[in-house]
Structure formats: C-alpha cells, structure tokens
Amino acid sequence: AVEAPTTGTEKQPHKLERKWTFWFDNQSKPKQGAAWGSSLRKVYTFDTVEEFWCLYDQIFKPSKLPGNADFHLFKAGIEPKWEDPECANGGKWSVTSNRKANLENMWLESVGVLNPYL
C-alpha cells in the first residue's frame, strides 16, 4: 500500500495564552462538619480552543446544575480558594438569573472574555 504524502495542511490546534483549569463544586448535599472545599473537584485543564469547546460540549449547562453547585474557571495552578496565595486579594463574579436561556448565554460570554478565540 502506498501512503499519501502529507501536505502540511493538517489543522494545528489554536493555543491559548495560558492553561486554564475548570473546577466543579457541588455543595447541594453538604456533609455535616465537612470543611469548605471538600466537595471541590478539578475537572480538566486545557490550553487550546479545541479542548475548551470539547469540554464545554460535555459539561452540564449552568441551568441544569443543582442549587449550591458552582463552576469555576481559573488559571492553571491556582485553586478557587481564598487560601491560594493568588486569590488572597481577589474577588469573584457570581451570576444569578431567573431565565435559564439568559444564564446559558451569560456563562458562555463570561468564559469567552478569557480569550478572543473562544
């Protein structure tokens, strides 16, 4: 069998300026006496536009989350905790919406500001 020559036209992934980590925190059923952050889970770290969209397509949309569950998107290496030195003087954005369609759009627009490629 003869292999077709490669032309160098394979699509290269679109690299982001930095790596990002997506976190999920489900406090909808907290365990008595559990420390804050014990339900926090690192989901995925990505550094390309393609990886972001793959993740985005696979996760629950914000309107489908149970009460007291949160998504967090942080620069890789930084945990979404005030105890992380990078967060000590930081803040947070929280969005609440009565309309589920608005919530989906607000989430997508919020993460989209991270990089113009998203």
C-alpha positions in Angstrom: 0.0 0.0 0.0 1.2 3.5 -0.9 0.8 6.2 1.7 -0.5 9.6 0.6 2.1 12.3 1.0 1.5 14.7 3.8 1.0 18.3 2.6 1.4 20.0 5.9 -2.1 21.3 5.8 -3.3 19.4 8.9 -5.0 21.9 11.2 -2.9 22.9 14.2 -4.7 23.5 17.5 -5.3 27.1 18.5 -3.2 27.6 21.6 -4.5 29.9 24.3 -2.1 32.4 26.0 -2.1 30.2 29.1 -3.5 27.0 30.6 -6.9 27.1 32.3 -8.4 24.7 34.8 -12.1 24.0 35.1 -13.4 23.2 38.6 -16.8 22.0 39.9 -18.1 22.4 43.4 -21.3 20.6 44.4 -22.4 21.8 47.9 -26.0 20.8 47.3 -25.7 17.9 49.8 -23.0 19.1 52.2 -21.7 16.5 54.8 -22.1 17.6 58.4 -18.8 19.1 59.6 -17.1 19.0 56.2 -14.5 21.6 55.6 -15.2 24.2 52.9 -13.7 23.0 49.6 -14.0 19.3 50.4 -16.6 19.0 47.5 -14.4 21.0 45.1 -13.2 18.9 42.1 -10.7 19.7 39.4 -12.4 18.7 36.2 -10.0 19.4 33.3 -7.0 21.6 32.4 -6.8 22.9 28.8 -4.7 25.1 26.7 -6.3 25.1 23.3 -9.6 26.4 21.9 -10.5 23.0 20.7 -10.0 21.4 24.1 -12.2 24.2 25.6 -15.1 23.5 23.2 -14.8 19.8 23.7 -15.1 20.3 27.5 -17.9 22.9 27.1 -19.9 20.5 24.9 -19.6 17.7 27.6 -20.4 19.5 30.8 -23.8 20.3 32.3 -25.1 23.7 31.3 -25.4 26.1 34.3 -29.2 26.0 34.2 -29.1 22.2 34.8 -26.9 22.4 37.9 -28.4 21.7 41.3 -28.7 24.5 43.8 -25.5 25.4 45.6 -23.4 23.9 42.8 -20.8 26.1 41.1 -18.4 26.1 38.1 -15.0 27.8 38.5 -12.6 28.6 35.7 -9.1 29.6 36.9 -5.6 29.9 35.5 -3.9 26.5 35.8 -2.1 26.1 39.1 -4.5 28.3 41.0 -7.2 26.8 43.2 -10.5 28.5 43.6 -9.9 29.0 47.3 -9.1 32.2 49.3 -6.2 30.2 50.8 -4.5 30.1 47.5 -1.9 33.0 47.6 -3.0 34.1 44.1 -6.6 34.5 45.4 -5.9 36.2 48.7 -6.7 39.7 47.4 -9.0 38.7 44.6 -12.7 38.6 44.1 -15.3 36.7 42.3 -18.2 37.1 39.8 -21.5 35.5 40.7 -24.4 35.4 38.3 -28.0 34.6 39.1 -30.8 34.6 36.6 -34.4 33.8 36.6 -34.3 32.9 32.9 -32.4 29.7 32.0 -31.7 30.9 28.5 -30.1 34.1 29.8 -27.9 32.0 32.2 -26.5 29.9 29.4 -25.6 33.0 27.4 -24.1 34.8 30.4 -21.9 31.8 31.2 -20.7 31.5 27.6 -20.0 35.2 27.3 -18.2 35.2 30.7 -15.8 32.4 29.7 -15.4 34.0 26.3 -13.7 37.1 27.6 -10.8 34.9 28.6 -9.6 34.7 25.1 -10.8 36.2 21.8 -10.6 32.7 20.2 -13.4 31.3 22.3 
